Amino acid sequence: MSLWKKAAVVAVSALTALAVTACGAKPGSNTPEQPSVLELLASDLKGSLQKTIDATDKSDSVTVTMQGTAGGQKISVQGVIDLGDPVKAEMTTAGPDGAPTTVRMIGAVIYVEIPAEERASTGGKRWMKMDLTAMAGQSGMDFTKQFEDVDPTKQVKTLLATEGVTVVGEETVNGARTVHYTVTAPVATYLGQVDAALRAGIEQQYAKQGVKEIKIDLWVDEQYRPRRAAMVMGTMGDMTVDYTDYGKAVTIETPPPAETADFAEMLQGLKDLGTDS
């Protein structure tokens, strides 16, 4: 189960980091000069969000660095995301012993690299495969849709309909000039982006943790690209992600079947063993 927990942490991180974006308004310039991009970002809500969608659609990939907490545990994740179809990601995070753990995502399927010293228990195989779509019901984990929505444009489209977004101001993030937006949304508003088949389970998870609203922040640069995103889910957790190296060439491959153990099959085997005994 430790491998699943590692993957779930990355799932939360990936979604949390990429599921946020917003915009607000302030008076425009009265000068005859053409407004700057930063001025437009601060004054044109729907137009800026649409341009952010368009700019992200044109990006092939992005590098991410995430920091946060989940379940009282600190999270630190670095990786790259291929924004193609399907969305792919390769993330590296520290395991329980502090050693780096690599997790790949191909659509809604994740692969956790098994430490060399533990591969004897999986017949020497290097990767543990977990199909989140198939496992959502039986595992009790409610992050399937979040993996599917790693593509940030899906979240931008959802937030085009979000009310109450405000502009914090212009800020510099990792050397880039940005406009910072913020909004606190009811859980019901956030859950509107979740697939209906999974919504009830995720809603129960938030209710169990007493999460009633989610604070979302986004920093967008002069090329209409997210540079930083942050999300706070009450006492359940928080995450901040920095985006760099848009369009950098990346290769994320599906691990070969010969090197892959299926987590669902292992679970079923344990259940069958328990039934036989």
N, C-alpha and C positions, 0 to 999 in steps of 0.2 A: 504493500500500500504506500510505502514511502515514495516510490517512483510516481505514483498517481498524484500524490500531494504536491510533488515538485512540479509536475505538469500543470496541475490546477492553479498553482501560484502564478506560473507564467501566463496561464489563460486569463486570470484576473488582471494581471499586469498589462497584457497585450490589449485586452478590451478596454480597461480603465483608461489606459493612456490614450487610445485612439478613438474613444467614444465621445469626445468632447469638442465642441466648437460653438461659437456664438458671436453676436455682434450687437452694437448699440448705436446711439446717435448723439451728435453735438452740432452746434451751428456751423454751417459751411462758410467758406471764405467769401467775402464781398469784393475781393480784388479782381481785376480783369484777368489775372493769370489763371492758367488751368490748375485746378486743385491737385495737390500731390496725392499719391496713392495712400499715404497715411491719413490724409484728410478724408479721402473717400471711404477708407476702412472705418473711420470713426463716425461717418455721417450717413452712409448708405447701407442699411441693414441687409435687405434682401439681395441687392446687387453685389455686395461684398461676399456674401455667403455663396452665391452662384459662381462668382469668379474663383472662389476658393475651391469649389467642386471642380471647375474646369481645369484649374492649375494642377490639382492633385491627380485628376484623370490623365493628364499628360505626363505625369511622373511615372517612371518605370519602377523606382525603388526609393527607399529612404532608410537611413541608419537611425536607430533609436537607443537612448540611454534612459533607463527608468530607475526611480528610487521611491520607496514608500513602505507601507506596512500593511499586513493582512493577518487577521487573527492574532494580533499582538506581536507578530514576528516581522523583523525587518526584511525588506526585499530589495535586491539590487540586480538589475538585469541589463545586459547589453546585447544588441543584435541588429539584424537587417531584415527588412520586409520587402518582398517582391510584390508589387501592387498589380500583378497581372490577374488572369482568371484561370485557375483559382488563385486566391491570395496565398502566398507562401511566406514563411518566416523561419529564421534560425536564431535562437536566443541562447545565451549562456548566463547561468546564474550559479550561485554558490550552493552546494548541497549541504546537508546537515553537518558533515565533517569539515566544511569549509572548502572542499575541493570543487572545481568548476564542473557544472553539469550542463550538457548541451541538449536542447529540445528543438526539434523541427516541427513545423506545422505545414501541412499540405491540405488546403481547404479545411474541413472539419476533422481531419485525422492528425494526431500528434504522435511523434516518435521521441522517446526519451532514451538518451544514450546510457547504457548500463555500464557501471564501473567495471574495469577489467577483472578485479578480484571477485566480482559477484556473478560473472557470466557462466560459471559452472552450473548455476541453478537454472539457467535457461538454455542449456545445451551448447554453450559457447557463443550464443548469438549476441550481437552488439547492441541491438535496438529493441525497445519495448514499444509496440504499436497499440494505440488506443483510439478507436473510432468513437468520437464524442457523440455523433448522431445516434449510433446504436446503443451506446452505454448510458445516455442521459437518464433513462427511466430506471435501469437496474442499479446504477451506482449511487444515485442520490446527488450527483454533482449537477449543478445547474448553470454551467458556463458554455454550453454548446453554441448557443446563438452568438455569444460574445466572440468566440473564435471565428465564426462565419463572418462577423461584422468587423474584422480587423481593418478592412478598407475604410479609411476615414471619410470618404465621400458619402458613404451610407449614413454616417452620423450627422454630417453637415446637412444633408437633405432632411433628416428628421428635425433638426434644430431650426430649419427655416420656419417652422410653425411654432417655435417656442416663444412664449411671452416673457417679458420682464428682463430681457438681456440689457446690460448696461456697459458703458465704456469706462474702464478704470483710467486709461490714459496711454500715452506713448512710453514704451520701455525698450531697453536694449537687452536682447537675449543672445548670449554667445556671440556678441559682436554684430548682430543683426538688429536693425531698427524694426520695432513691431508696435502694433496696437493690441492692448490687453483688454479682453472682454470677460465678463463674469455674469453668472446667473445661479440662483438657487432654485432648483426645480423639485416639485413633489415627486415621490417615487412613482406615482401613477403616470406622470408625464414621461418619465424616463422609460418605464416599462412599455410605453407605446411603441418603442422600436424593437421590442422582443417578439419573436415568433409566438403566435397564439398557443401552439402546442407546448411551449416551454414556459410561458409566462407565469402560470400558477406556481410552479416550483420555485422560480426565482423570487416571486413575490413572497412566498413563505420564508425563504432564506432571509430576505430583508426584514420581514416582520419578526422573525426569531431574534434578530440582532437589534431590533428597535429602530431601524432606519426608516425615517419618515420623509426625508428630503435629501437631495444630493447637490452639493455645491460644485459647479463646473467653471473652470477658467480656461481661456485659450489666448495664445499670443500668435498673431498672424503678421508675416513680414510684407515687404513692399512688392514681392512677387506673388502675393496671395497664397502663401504656403504656411501651414502651421509650423511654428518653431518650438513651441512648448505648449503642453496641455496638462491640466491637473484636475483631479477629481477627489472629493471627500465624501465618503458614505457613512456619516455619523461615526460611531465608535467601531464600525465594522472594518474600516481600512481607509487608506488614502494612497494616491499615486501621482507622481509627477514624471512626465516623459519629455525629453528633449529630442527634437528632430534635426538631423544634419545630413549632409551629402545626398541631397535629392538627385535621383537619376544615375547614381554610381552603379556600375555594372556589378551584379551579384548572380551567383549560381546556387540554387537551393534544390538539391535532388532528393527524390524519394529513396529511402534506404532499400537495398535489394531484399526481396523476400527471404532469400537464403540466410540473411543476417538479422532477420526480424522475428521476434516472439510476439504473439498476439495476447494482449492482456485479458481480453474477454474470454479467450479459450482457457487461459490459466485459471481465471475465476470459476469458470464452469467445471473445470477439472477438480478444483478444491471442493466445490459443492457436491459433485458426484462422489468424491471420496468420503465426504461427511455422510452422505446418504447411505453409502455401502456399509459404513461402520455402524 
